Amino acid sequence: MIRTVAPRIALLLIDVINDFDFPGNESLLRFALPAARNIARLRSKLKKRGIPVIYVNDNFGRWQSDFRQQIDRCSSAECAGYEVARLLLPSADDYFVLKPKHSGFYSTSLEVLLGYLGVDTLILTGFAGDICVLYTANDAYMRDFKLIVPSDCVASESGAKNRDALAQMKDRLKARVVLSKSVGC
């Protein structure tokens, strides 16, 4: 009998610990809050199955901060994105990678971490779907990762931009784009 190893999956939360301190933040926040609720449910379900959770987060130009400082700042009531951040606070056993630009792979340790974890399939969630999620998906695809994108766990500044990004991930990057309730691992 030939034994096969089950594919190892990781859940990526892209730019969810976010201060939303930029022009147009209201547009993204309008879509991000419902997506964050879906991400929280999905994260809970996947953690129970032992799927590692990795926060891939922009440092938003704060080069002297770390992820814990980012969490504290973004979850404070003074921050526009505090409701989203509070819904998605990481657990002690979660991983995090700070990124300087759009893609989670650009100048980060994400690829090394995924190799260490033995991951070959990524579930991509987060903001903005048409920028950071799409660019991370593109770089993951170029590294031969299989992609699952729960469409209700991704938000952009408009529904049209989000639909276009999801279509690109599905058509060009061969992502399996489904609702979060259909993500079976």
C-alpha positions in Angstrom: 0.0 0.0 0.0 1.3 3.5 -0.9 0.9 6.1 1.8 0.2 9.6 0.8 0.8 12.6 3.0 -2.2 14.9 3.4 -1.6 18.3 2.1 -0.7 20.8 4.8 -2.8 23.9 4.8 -2.3 27.3 6.4 -4.8 30.1 6.9 -3.4 33.6 6.0 -5.0 36.7 7.5 -3.6 39.5 5.3 -3.6 43.1 6.7 -6.4 42.4 9.1 -4.7 44.2 12.0 -5.1 47.5 10.3 -5.5 51.1 11.5 -7.5 52.0 8.3 -5.7 55.4 8.5 -5.8 56.3 4.8 -8.0 58.1 2.3 -11.0 56.0 1.3 -10.9 54.1 4.6 -14.7 54.3 5.0 -15.2 52.5 1.7 -13.0 49.6 2.7 -14.3 49.5 6.3 -17.8 49.1 5.0 -16.8 45.8 3.4 -14.1 44.8 5.9 -16.3 44.5 9.0 -18.6 41.8 7.5 -15.6 40.0 6.0 -13.9 40.2 9.4 -16.8 38.4 11.0 -16.6 35.7 8.4 -12.8 35.4 8.9 -13.3 35.1 12.7 -15.7 32.2 12.2 -13.5 30.5 9.6 -10.4 30.9 11.8 -12.2 29.4 14.8 -13.3 26.4 12.7 -9.8 25.8 11.2 -7.9 26.2 14.5 -10.1 23.4 15.9 -8.7 21.2 13.0 -5.1 22.1 13.8 -4.6 24.4 10.8 -1.9 27.0 11.5 -3.0 30.7 11.4 -0.5 33.2 10.0 -1.1 36.9 10.2 0.6 38.6 7.3 0.5 42.2 8.1 1.7 45.5 6.7 3.8 47.6 9.1 2.1 50.7 7.6 5.5 52.5 7.5 6.1 52.1 11.2 9.6 50.7 10.9 10.4 50.7 14.6 7.3 48.9 15.8 6.6 45.2 16.1 3.4 43.2 15.6 2.4 43.4 19.3 2.6 47.2 19.1 0.6 47.1 15.9 -2.1 45.1 17.7 -2.3 47.4 20.6 -2.5 50.5 18.4 -5.1 49.1 15.9 -7.4 47.6 18.6 -7.6 50.9 20.6 -10.9 52.8 20.3 -9.0 55.8 18.7 -8.3 53.7 15.6 -10.7 53.6 12.7 -10.2 49.9 12.3 -10.5 48.9 16.0 -13.7 46.8 15.5 -12.0 44.7 12.8 -8.8 44.3 14.9 -10.7 43.3 18.0 -12.7 40.6 16.1 -9.4 39.2 14.8 -7.0 39.4 17.7 -4.3 36.7 17.4 -3.9 33.8 19.8 -0.6 33.0 21.5 -0.1 30.0 19.1 -0.6 32.0 15.9 2.3 33.1 13.6 2.9 36.5 12.2 5.0 38.0 9.4 5.4 41.8 8.9 5.6 42.9 5.3 6.9 46.2 3.9 4.8 46.2 0.7 1.8 44.6 -0.9 2.8 41.0 -1.2 3.1 38.8 1.8 6.2 37.2 0.2 8.1 40.3 -0.8 11.1 40.8 1.6 9.5 38.6 4.3 10.1 35.3 6.0 6.7 33.9 4.9 8.1 31.4 2.4 10.6 30.0 5.0 7.8 29.7 7.6 5.5 27.9 5.2 8.4 25.5 4.3 9.0 24.9 8.0 5.3 24.1 8.5 5.3 21.9 5.4 2.5 23.9 3.8 1.5 23.4 0.2 -2.0 25.0 0.3 -3.0 28.5 1.4 -6.3 29.8 2.4 -6.1 33.6 1.7 -8.3 36.1 3.6 -8.0 39.8 4.3 -7.8 43.3 2.9 -7.6 44.7 0.4 -8.6 42.0 -2.0 -7.6 43.9 -5.1 -4.2 44.8 -3.8 -2.5 42.9 -0.9 -4.5 39.7 -1.1 -4.2 39.6 -4.9 -0.4 40.3 -4.9 0.1 37.7 -2.2 -2.0 35.2 -4.2 0.1 35.9 -7.3 3.4 35.4 -5.5 2.0 32.2 -3.9 0.9 30.9 -7.2 4.4 31.5 -8.7 5.8 29.4 -5.8 3.4 26.5 -6.7 1.1 26.9 -3.7 -2.4 25.7 -4.1 -4.9 28.5 -3.3 -8.3 28.6 -1.6 -9.9 32.0 -1.4 -13.1 32.3 0.7 -14.9 35.2 -1.2 -16.8 36.3 1.9 -13.5 36.7 3.8 -11.9 39.2 1.4 -12.8 42.9 1.1 -11.8 45.7 -1.2 -12.9 49.4 -1.4 -15.7 48.4 -3.7 -17.7 45.4 -4.6 -16.6 45.7 -8.2 -12.9 45.8 -7.3 -13.4 42.8 -5.1 -15.2 40.8 -7.7 -12.5 41.6 -10.3 -9.7 40.5 -7.9 -11.5 37.3 -7.1 -12.0 36.6 -10.8 -8.3 37.1 -11.4 -7.4 34.8 -8.6 -9.8 32.1 -9.9 -9.0 32.5 -13.7 -5.3 33.3 -13.7 -4.0 31.9 -10.4 -6.2 28.7 -10.4 -7.5 29.6 -6.9 -10.6 27.7 -5.6 -12.9 30.6 -4.8 -15.7 29.5 -2.5 -17.8 30.8 0.4 -16.1 30.3 3.8 -18.7 27.7 4.8 -17.6 25.6 1.9 -13.9 25.6 3.0 -13.4 22.0 4.0 -10.0 20.8 5.2 
